[in-house]
């Protein structure tokens, strides 16, 4: 199985190549430089592996939520490559990628993920890891902290930039100890490609035209679209 994944949804820009369980990756923290960095990253990974786009089984990307422009960049790049090479796409949630990374690095199985959404809100989701599968509990949403749902019983960890931007209110709401909070954790293509590999085995791949960004905050997306007209 060969899958190439990218992430440009937050301040980090990354790409990862999965070949039969082995992963090579590039990652750079570089806000506002994603368009300059992502294609060279892909080229280096493919060249190092000695393969071309057409030899891949699927492409994957961080479909959001996250920065509007960054999410749109990833979807656009992957759609273009998918159309050109006629290979399917596997969208992966940025929030699921954060949960997967925290599980991989720290072993936590109950993770409350949050990305700072500005305007006093966070992109939010709760995940549980069972038998290696990252399972969404409830749904992803964008909300102020006060309107977030309560977590089910569990030994929860917190992860993502939302925990930095709203540390006091999130900590008060969920009572998570500081040692269980990873506020600087960002999604990465390495986590995304691992989730994509699992989805590929479940036949969740789709054609390029179905691979859309997920903004959650629809009114912002509509405003941006209207401004571009």
Backbone torsions as a table, in degrees:
resi	resn	phi	psi	omega
1	UNK	NA	132.0	-179.7
2	UNK	-129.2	118.9	-178.3
3	UNK	-134.1	135.6	176.3
4	UNK	-111.6	132.6	-177.2
5	UNK	-130.4	150.6	176.2
6	UNK	-134.7	157.1	174.0
7	UNK	-142.7	123.8	174.5
8	UNK	-133.4	22.7	-170.0
9	UNK	-80.6	-16.3	-179.9
10	UNK	-131.0	-158.6	179.7
11	UNK	-65.4	-22.5	-178.9
12	UNK	-86.9	148.8	175.0
13	UNK	-125.1	127.4	-176.5
14	UNK	-151.6	159.2	176.8
15	UNK	-143.0	149.8	-179.3
16	UNK	-146.8	144.3	178.9
17	UNK	-121.3	123.1	-179.2
18	UNK	-106.9	121.1	177.2
19	UNK	-129.9	104.3	176.8
20	UNK	50.7	45.7	176.1
21	UNK	92.5	-13.5	177.5
22	UNK	-96.8	135.3	-176.7
23	UNK	-121.7	130.5	168.9
24	UNK	-115.5	144.2	-172.5
25	UNK	-149.9	156.1	170.7
26	UNK	-128.6	142.3	-175.6
27	UNK	-146.6	132.8	177.0
28	UNK	-144.7	132.7	175.4
29	UNK	-86.3	102.6	-171.8
30	UNK	-151.7	79.6	178.9
31	UNK	-57.1	138.5	176.0
32	UNK	69.0	13.0	177.2
33	UNK	-119.4	12.9	-173.2
34	UNK	-60.4	-41.2	-176.9
35	UNK	-66.1	-29.4	178.5
36	UNK	-80.3	-26.1	-171.3
37	UNK	-95.1	-36.0	-164.2
38	UNK	-67.2	-43.7	-178.4
39	UNK	-67.7	-42.2	174.1
40	UNK	-60.1	-35.6	176.1
41	UNK	-59.8	-46.3	179.5
42	UNK	-61.3	-44.8	180.0
43	UNK	-60.0	-43.2	-178.6
44	UNK	-65.0	-41.8	-179.6
45	UNK	-64.8	-44.8	-179.8
46	UNK	-67.3	-42.0	179.4
47	UNK	-64.0	-41.0	179.5
48	UNK	-63.8	-33.3	179.5
49	UNK	-85.4	-12.1	179.3
50	UNK	71.4	32.6	179.1
51	UNK	-131.0	163.5	176.9
52	UNK	-110.8	169.2	-179.5
53	UNK	-55.2	-40.7	-175.4
54	UNK	-65.9	-15.9	179.6
55	UNK	-88.1	-4.1	179.5
56	UNK	-78.9	153.4	175.2
57	UNK	-88.2	-28.1	-179.4
58	UNK	-163.5	162.6	173.3
59	UNK	-117.6	150.0	179.4
60	UNK	-138.8	157.9	179.9
61	UNK	-155.2	157.7	173.9
62	UNK	-76.7	108.6	-171.8
63	UNK	-86.3	0.7	-179.2
64	UNK	107.8	176.9	3.8
65	UNK	-75.6	165.5	-179.9
66	UNK	167.2	-158.0	178.5
67	UNK	-62.0	132.0	-174.7
68	UNK	-54.5	-51.2	-177.3
69	UNK	-65.0	-42.0	-178.8
70	UNK	-63.7	-42.0	178.1
71	UNK	-63.9	-39.8	179.9
72	UNK	-67.7	-37.3	177.4
73	UNK	-59.3	-49.4	-177.4
74	UNK	-61.3	-46.4	-179.8
75	UNK	-62.6	-41.4	-179.2
76	UNK	-65.3	-44.4	179.6
77	UNK	-62.3	-47.4	-177.1
78	UNK	-68.4	-38.4	176.5
79	UNK	-61.0	-43.7	179.4
80	UNK	-61.9	-45.0	179.0
81	UNK	-66.3	-38.4	-179.3
82	UNK	-65.1	-45.4	177.7
83	UNK	-61.1	-44.3	-175.8
84	UNK	-66.3	-41.3	-175.2
85	UNK	-96.2	-8.0	179.9
86	UNK	56.9	51.2	175.9
87	UNK	-127.2	152.6	-173.3
88	UNK	-76.6	171.3	-174.4
89	UNK	-125.2	146.6	177.0
90	UNK	-126.7	96.6	176.1
91	UNK	-70.6	143.3	179.4
92	UNK	-133.3	137.4	178.8
93	UNK	-67.6	137.2	174.9
94	UNK	-64.2	-36.0	179.8
95	UNK	-68.2	-38.4	175.8
96	UNK	-65.6	-36.6	178.7
97	UNK	-64.7	-38.5	175.9
98	UNK	-62.3	-47.0	179.9
99	UNK	-60.9	-42.8	179.9
100	UNK	-63.2	-41.0	179.5
101	UNK	-66.0	-40.6	179.0
102	UNK	-66.5	-39.3	175.2
103	UNK	-62.7	-45.7	-177.7
104	UNK	-62.8	-41.3	-174.0
105	UNK	-89.2	-30.7	-172.5
106	UNK	-124.6	-9.0	174.5
107	UNK	82.4	3.5	179.7
108	UNK	-71.7	136.8	-178.3
109	UNK	-105.4	-15.3	176.5
110	UNK	-117.8	113.8	-171.4
111	UNK	-132.8	124.6	172.8
112	UNK	-95.9	110.0	-175.5
113	UNK	-98.4	143.1	179.3
114	UNK	-149.4	130.3	172.4
115	UNK	-114.0	133.2	179.2
116	UNK	-60.4	121.1	-178.5
117	UNK	-102.7	7.4	-176.1
118	UNK	63.3	-179.2	178.6
119	UNK	51.4	31.7	176.6
120	UNK	74.5	18.0	-176.7
121	UNK	-127.8	167.3	175.3
122	UNK	-131.3	150.0	165.3
123	UNK	-84.0	131.6	-163.4
124	UNK	-139.1	142.7	170.2
125	UNK	-163.5	151.6	175.0
126	UNK	-108.4	134.8	-179.4
127	UNK	-129.4	145.6	171.1
128	UNK	-122.2	140.1	177.9
129	UNK	-106.2	117.0	-179.4
130	UNK	-133.5	126.7	-179.1
131	UNK	53.9	37.1	178.2
132	UNK	80.5	-2.6	-178.9
133	UNK	-99.0	133.1	178.1
134	UNK	-91.8	110.5	-172.8
135	UNK	-111.7	127.1	177.3
136	UNK	-70.8	131.3	176.4
137	UNK	-103.1	111.8	-175.0
138	UNK	82.4	-127.3	-178.3
139	UNK	-144.7	161.6	172.4
140	UNK	-76.6	144.7	179.1
141	UNK	-154.1	165.5	171.3
142	UNK	-116.3	130.6	-171.7
143	UNK	-163.2	159.2	165.8
144	UNK	-70.8	157.0	-178.3
145	UNK	-59.9	-39.9	-176.4
146	UNK	-63.8	-24.6	-178.9
147	UNK	-99.1	4.7	176.5
148	UNK	-69.4	149.6	177.8
149	UNK	-72.2	156.9	173.3
150	UNK	-73.1	149.9	178.7
151	UNK	-82.9	147.9	173.4
152	UNK	-68.0	168.4	178.6
153	UNK	-59.9	138.4	-179.6
154	UNK	166.4	169.6	177.2
155	UNK	-95.5	80.2	-169.4
156	UNK	-81.3	141.9	167.5
157	UNK	-110.4	157.5	177.2
158	UNK	-114.9	141.4	-177.9
159	UNK	-150.8	144.1	176.6
160	UNK	114.9	164.5	-174.0
161	UNK	-64.8	-21.4	176.6
162	UNK	-62.0	-29.6	179.1
163	UNK	-73.3	-19.5	174.0
164	UNK	-84.3	-44.8	-177.3
165	UNK	-70.3	-28.7	-176.3
166	UNK	-130.8	41.9	-172.9
167	UNK	-57.1	-50.5	-174.5
168	UNK	-62.7	-48.2	-175.7
169	UNK	-70.8	-37.3	178.4
170	UNK	-69.4	-40.2	179.2
171	UNK	-64.8	-40.9	178.0
172	UNK	-64.9	-40.2	-176.5
173	UNK	-68.7	-39.8	-172.5
174	UNK	-110.4	-9.5	174.8
175	UNK	63.4	33.8	-179.1
176	UNK	-87.8	134.1	179.6
177	UNK	-67.5	151.3	-177.6
178	UNK	-58.1	-33.4	-178.9
179	UNK	-70.3	-11.4	-179.4
180	UNK	-106.8	12.9	-178.8
181	UNK	-115.0	129.3	-179.0
182	UNK	-119.8	75.1	-171.0
183	UNK	-70.8	-21.7	-178.3
184	UNK	-93.7	8.5	-174.9
185	UNK	-81.1	127.3	179.0
186	UNK	-115.7	155.0	175.4
187	UNK	-64.9	156.0	177.8
188	UNK	-140.0	153.5	178.7
189	UNK	-64.2	-26.4	178.4
190	UNK	-63.2	-45.0	175.9
191	UNK	-67.2	-39.2	-178.8
192	UNK	-62.5	-43.1	-177.0
193	UNK	-69.1	-30.2	176.3
194	UNK	-68.7	-42.2	176.3
195	UNK	-65.8	-37.4	178.8
196	UNK	-64.9	-38.1	178.7
197	UNK	-62.4	-40.8	177.3
198	UNK	-66.0	-40.6	178.5
199	UNK	-66.5	-35.5	178.9
200	UNK	-60.3	-41.2	179.8
201	UNK	-68.3	-20.0	176.2
202	UNK	-95.7	9.5	178.2
203	UNK	59.2	42.3	179.8
204	UNK	-94.0	4.4	179.9
205	UNK	-65.8	155.1	-176.7
206	UNK	-141.5	162.1	176.2
207	UNK	-71.5	163.3	-173.5
208	UNK	-56.6	-40.7	-174.0
209	UNK	-67.4	-18.0	177.9
210	UNK	-89.8	-8.7	-177.4
211	UNK	-85.1	92.4	-174.6
212	UNK	-112.0	157.0	173.0
213	UNK	-68.8	153.5	173.5
214	UNK	-119.0	111.1	-176.1
215	UNK	-95.3	-29.7	-172.4
216	UNK	69.0	-46.6	179.4
217	UNK	-91.1	83.6	-172.2
218	UNK	-63.5	-32.9	-177.8
219	UNK	-65.2	-31.4	177.7
220	UNK	-69.7	-42.3	179.3
221	UNK	-60.5	-43.8	-179.4
222	UNK	-65.4	-38.7	179.4
223	UNK	-63.3	-43.7	179.3
224	UNK	-62.3	-42.3	-179.5
225	UNK	-63.8	-40.6	179.5
226	UNK	-66.5	-35.0	-179.7
227	UNK	-68.4	-27.5	-178.3
228	UNK	-81.4	-9.8	-178.0
229	UNK	-81.3	NA	NA
